[in-house]
Amino acid sequence: MSQVVIANGFVHLAGQVPDTAGAPIAVQATEILTRIDALLASTGVDKTRVLTANIWLSDTAHFDAFNAVWDAWVPAGHAPTRACVQALLMKPGLDVEIAVTALA
């Protein structure tokens, strides 16, 4: 599976999950967002170019804690569109998955 695909002027990142399964949601989210920063940088762009994010949470009870991490990560004036839903993730202990699309 590709982690990054660049096509038609867009950078598409595959859904990112944490290596820290079972850790608090803030730890998992921070790990993923740090990885997203690195993946974007590998294509020559940064998070100010993110257009949209899809977020899956294992439980809606994590919403507020996730948002605190998200809000600290998003650059002022560059908030992307976002969908956030509850979903059963593929591995026990995973509480969040994030996929983003950015301008190349």
Secondary structure, DSSP 8 states (H G I E B T S, - for coil): --SEEEETTEEEE--B--S-TTS-HHHHHHHHHHHHHHHHHTTT--GGGEEEEEEEES-GGGHHHHHHHHHHHS-TT---EEEEEE---SSTT--EEEEEEEE-
